Amino acid sequence: MLSLIRKDFLIVKKLTFITMALIVLVPIFISFIAPEIPGIFTFLYMLIFGTLMLSQAISQEEARYPKAISLLCAAPYSRSACVASKYFVFIATFAYCYLVDTLVKLLINPSAVLGMTSVLFVLLIGVIIFGIYMPIEYQFGAVKARFMFSTVIILFSMGPSMISNFDPNFLSAFSVFNQYPSMMLNSILAAMSITLFAASLIISTKIFLSKEL
């Protein structure tokens, strides 16, 4: 599995480094230009931007060499392992975004460091978007998936200018969650993320297994 994950990053090696650099710049840029923006939106933007950018690049690169995928799935890796590697790329991207976001906030504004509930909420949103995107990509291909998700991609490509337009009252809609104990809420968010992640992985695997290579 580690070899497959390493393969996914290496085939888009240059873009991987560019994406990593851009992810580092995002919280720094927003912290100085628009510090009033809630940190949760910064982290969410970093995650969705990095995930979709890398997923699209990896899929497009693989589409250029379809025979390579056939040989890879023939031996020694199974098709299910190839699909799972894409999902572990998402986990790796999430971990990197969280690490960068936390370090930048500790250096610039320690009080803005996200709590566990906010982190899990961002994870859930990321899992929902990624969990819908991947089965569509396996079913229809990277180009059609990008077209279907064009609205999401455009919104997040707008970056801070889009985030800054959020009505502050928007956050009050989530105040209802404050009535639940933090441990209970965190458990619910984590369980939902794991369930949706696993469901998407199973669906993507079934789609990929049914395709001819």
C-alpha positions as CSV (number, residue, x, y, z in Angstrom):
1,M,0.0,0.0,0.0
2,L,2.8,2.4,0.8
3,S,4.3,1.8,-2.6
4,L,1.0,2.7,-4.3
5,I,0.7,5.8,-2.3
6,R,4.3,6.8,-3.1
7,K,3.5,6.1,-6.7
8,D,0.5,8.4,-6.7
9,F,2.6,11.3,-5.4
10,L,5.6,10.6,-7.6
11,I,3.7,10.6,-10.9
12,V,2.7,14.2,-10.2
13,K,5.9,15.0,-8.3
14,K,6.2,18.6,-9.5
15,L,2.6,19.4,-8.8
16,T,2.8,17.7,-5.4
17,F,5.5,20.1,-4.3
18,I,3.6,23.1,-5.8
19,T,0.5,22.0,-4.0
20,M,2.4,21.6,-0.7
21,A,3.9,25.1,-1.1
22,L,0.5,26.7,-1.9
23,I,-1.1,25.0,1.1
24,V,1.6,26.5,3.3
25,L,1.0,30.0,1.8
26,V,-2.8,29.9,2.2
27,P,-3.0,30.3,6.0
28,I,-0.2,32.8,6.1
29,F,-1.8,34.9,3.4
30,I,-5.2,34.8,5.0
31,S,-3.8,35.5,8.5
32,F,-2.3,38.8,7.3
33,I,-4.8,39.9,4.6
34,A,-8.1,38.8,6.2
35,P,-7.5,37.8,9.9
36,E,-11.3,38.2,10.6
37,I,-12.0,35.0,8.5
38,P,-12.7,32.1,10.9
39,G,-9.8,29.6,10.9
40,I,-12.2,26.7,10.2
41,F,-12.8,28.1,6.7
42,T,-9.1,28.5,6.0
43,F,-8.4,24.9,7.0
44,L,-11.4,23.7,4.9
45,Y,-10.2,25.6,1.8
46,M,-6.7,24.2,2.2
47,L,-8.1,20.6,2.4
48,I,-10.5,20.8,-0.5
49,F,-8.1,22.7,-2.7
50,G,-5.2,20.3,-2.1
51,T,-7.4,17.2,-2.4
52,L,-9.1,18.0,-5.6
53,M,-6.0,19.4,-7.2
54,L,-3.9,16.3,-6.5
55,S,-6.7,13.8,-7.3
56,Q,-7.3,15.4,-10.6
57,A,-3.6,15.5,-11.5
58,I,-3.1,11.8,-10.5
59,S,-6.1,10.6,-12.5
60,Q,-5.2,12.6,-15.6
61,E,-1.6,11.3,-15.5
62,E,-2.8,7.7,-15.1
63,A,-5.3,8.2,-18.0
64,R,-2.3,9.0,-20.2
65,Y,-0.9,5.5,-19.6
66,P,-3.9,3.1,-19.4
67,K,-1.6,0.0,-20.0
68,A,0.5,0.9,-17.0
69,I,-2.6,0.7,-14.8
70,S,-3.5,-2.7,-16.3
71,L,0.0,-4.0,-15.6
72,L,-0.1,-2.6,-12.1
73,C,-3.4,-4.2,-11.2
74,A,-2.3,-7.5,-12.8
75,A,0.6,-8.0,-10.3
76,P,1.5,-7.6,-7.6
77,Y,-1.3,-5.1,-6.6
78,S,-5.0,-5.8,-6.6
79,R,-7.5,-3.4,-8.0
80,S,-8.9,-2.8,-4.5
81,A,-5.5,-1.8,-3.3
82,C,-5.1,0.7,-6.2
83,V,-8.4,2.3,-5.2
84,A,-7.6,2.3,-1.5
85,S,-4.3,4.1,-2.2
86,K,-6.3,7.1,-3.6
87,Y,-8.2,7.3,-0.4
88,F,-5.0,7.2,1.7
89,V,-3.8,10.1,-0.4
90,F,-6.7,12.0,1.0
91,I,-5.8,11.1,4.5
92,A,-2.2,12.1,3.9
93,T,-3.4,15.4,2.5
94,F,-5.6,16.0,5.5
95,A,-2.8,15.3,7.9
96,Y,-0.5,17.7,6.1
97,C,-3.1,20.5,5.9
98,Y,-3.8,20.1,9.6
99,L,-0.1,20.2,10.5
100,V,0.5,23.3,8.4
101,D,-2.6,25.0,9.6
102,T,-1.7,24.4,13.3
103,L,2.0,25.4,13.0
104,V,1.1,28.6,11.2
105,K,-1.5,29.5,13.7
106,L,0.9,28.8,16.6
107,L,3.4,31.1,15.1
108,I,1.0,33.9,14.1
109,N,-2.0,33.6,16.4
110,P,-2.0,30.8,18.9
111,S,-5.6,31.6,20.0
112,A,-6.8,30.7,16.6
113,V,-5.6,27.1,16.7
114,L,-8.6,24.8,15.9
115,G,-10.1,22.6,18.6
116,M,-10.9,18.9,18.0
117,T,-14.5,19.6,17.1
118,S,-13.6,22.1,14.4
119,V,-11.0,19.7,13.0
120,L,-13.5,16.8,12.8
121,F,-16.1,19.1,11.3
122,V,-13.7,20.0,8.5
123,L,-12.8,16.4,8.1
124,L,-16.5,15.5,7.7
125,I,-17.0,18.1,5.0
126,G,-13.9,17.0,3.2
127,V,-14.9,13.3,3.3
128,I,-18.4,14.2,1.9
129,I,-16.9,16.1,-1.0
130,F,-14.1,13.6,-1.7
131,G,-16.5,10.7,-1.0
132,I,-18.8,11.9,-3.7
133,Y,-16.1,12.9,-6.1
134,M,-14.2,9.6,-6.3
135,P,-17.0,7.2,-7.3
136,I,-18.0,9.7,-10.0
137,E,-14.5,9.8,-11.2
138,Y,-14.2,6.0,-11.4
139,Q,-17.5,5.8,-13.1
140,F,-17.2,8.6,-15.6
141,G,-13.5,9.5,-15.7
142,A,-11.5,12.4,-14.5
143,V,-12.6,14.9,-17.2
144,K,-16.3,14.4,-16.6
145,A,-15.8,14.4,-12.9
146,R,-14.0,17.7,-13.0
147,F,-16.9,19.1,-15.2
148,M,-19.5,17.9,-12.6
149,F,-17.5,19.4,-9.8
150,S,-16.7,22.6,-11.7
151,T,-18.7,24.7,-9.3
152,V,-16.9,23.4,-6.3
153,I,-13.5,23.8,-8.0
154,I,-14.3,27.4,-9.1
155,L,-15.5,28.4,-5.7
156,F,-12.5,27.1,-3.9
157,S,-10.1,28.5,-6.6
158,M,-11.5,31.9,-5.7
159,G,-9.8,31.5,-2.3
160,P,-9.9,34.2,0.3
161,S,-12.1,36.5,-1.8
162,M,-14.9,33.9,-1.7
163,I,-14.4,33.0,2.0
164,S,-14.4,36.6,3.1
165,N,-17.9,37.0,1.7
166,F,-19.4,34.6,4.3
167,D,-22.0,36.2,6.5
168,P,-20.7,36.0,10.1
169,N,-24.2,35.0,11.1
170,F,-23.7,31.8,9.1
171,L,-21.6,30.4,11.9
172,S,-24.5,30.9,14.3
173,A,-26.4,28.2,12.5
174,F,-23.9,25.7,14.1
175,S,-24.5,27.0,17.6
176,V,-27.1,24.3,18.1
177,F,-24.2,21.8,18.3
178,N,-22.9,23.5,21.4
179,Q,-25.7,22.0,23.5
180,Y,-24.1,18.6,23.1
181,P,-21.1,17.5,25.2
182,S,-17.9,17.9,23.2
183,M,-16.9,14.2,23.6
184,M,-20.3,13.1,22.3
185,L,-20.2,15.6,19.4
186,N,-16.6,14.6,18.5
187,S,-17.6,10.9,18.5
188,I,-20.6,11.6,16.2
189,L,-18.4,13.6,13.7
190,A,-15.7,10.9,13.7
191,A,-18.2,8.1,13.3
192,M,-19.9,9.9,10.4
193,S,-16.6,10.6,8.7
194,I,-15.4,6.9,9.0
195,T,-18.8,5.6,7.8
196,L,-19.0,7.9,4.8
197,F,-15.3,7.3,4.0
198,A,-15.7,3.5,4.1
199,A,-18.9,3.6,2.0
200,S,-17.3,5.7,-0.7
201,L,-14.3,3.4,-0.7
202,I,-16.5,0.3,-1.2
203,I,-18.5,2.0,-4.0
204,S,-15.4,3.1,-5.8
205,T,-13.9,-0.3,-5.5
206,K,-17.0,-2.0,-6.9
207,I,-17.0,0.4,-9.8
208,F,-13.3,-0.1,-10.6
209,L,-13.7,-3.9,-10.3
210,S,-16.4,-3.9,-12.9
211,K,-14.4,-1.9,-15.5
212,E,-12.3,-3.5,-18.2
213,L,-8.7,-2.3,-18.2
